Amino acid sequence: MHVLDVPVDTGAGRPLVLLHGFAMRPTVYGRLAEALAPRCRVVIPDLFAVRGRWSSPKVLAALTATLDRLGLERCSLLAHSFGGGLQLGFAASRPERVVELVFSDTLGVSREWGLADEALRHPVRLLRMATPAAATSFAMSWIGHPLQLVQAGWWGFTSSRDGAGEAVAAARLPAHVLWANRDSVLSRRDGEEFARLLDASFTVASAPGHHPIDHDWMFQQPDLFVRHLDALHLEALTG
């Protein structure tokens, strides 16, 4: 069984597996991983560096095999943006492997995955929004895995996640949705609907002085993001 590369595996304690955003590389989330590493084990697999054709079932099977290889029978999951679609599918099909779920600025209820559409049609707009490290990651991902990213983007833009949210809610998995207070990519209304579907908490991020927080705050403002994670009282961070 194919396993995913895991460029980031740091810290000790209860495992927190992060599923990254579209065309992002795991190392972009390095500062967040470093901030969390004293309190939990942070694992960030590469969701796009797969051999051959990219497909959601293939990546979810590879993710399962990767967790098995790492000895992670159950874990907390944290997803950013596009990664939320994979996280939702994993939790719906393998709820026994999940301790808790956190979705950050991820589209879960609309049929069309707006971020994938945005990335494919307006990559320059996304690059302007990102930090230099994220822009570099975006470019390197397209250079290294162009076909896989096109296939992943097409899946995100056309796939339906009907029933997955209901399955997660039925499994009574603790779930939380975090949202940037000025997300320039995804609609807050969609996030609110997603949280209701999952029976999850919904938190709009706040910052001192009411500064705008954008879509990529997970890795642009990791200290602020950790403070919001702390407010959720996650098992991964309290052990």
Buried (B, 14 or more C-beta within 10 A) or exposed (E): EEBBBBBBBBBEBBBBBBBBBBBBBBBBBBBBBBBBBEBBBBBBBBBBBBEEEBBBEBBBBBBBBBBEEBEBEBBBBBBBBBBBBBBBBBBBBBBEBBBBBBBBBBBBBBEEBBBBBBBBEEBEEBBEBBEEBBBBBBEEBBEEBEEBBBBBBBBBBEBEBEEBBEBBBEBEBBBBBBBBBBBBBBEBEBBBBBBBBBBBBBBBBEBEEEEEBBBBBBBBBBEBBBBBBEEBEBBBBEE
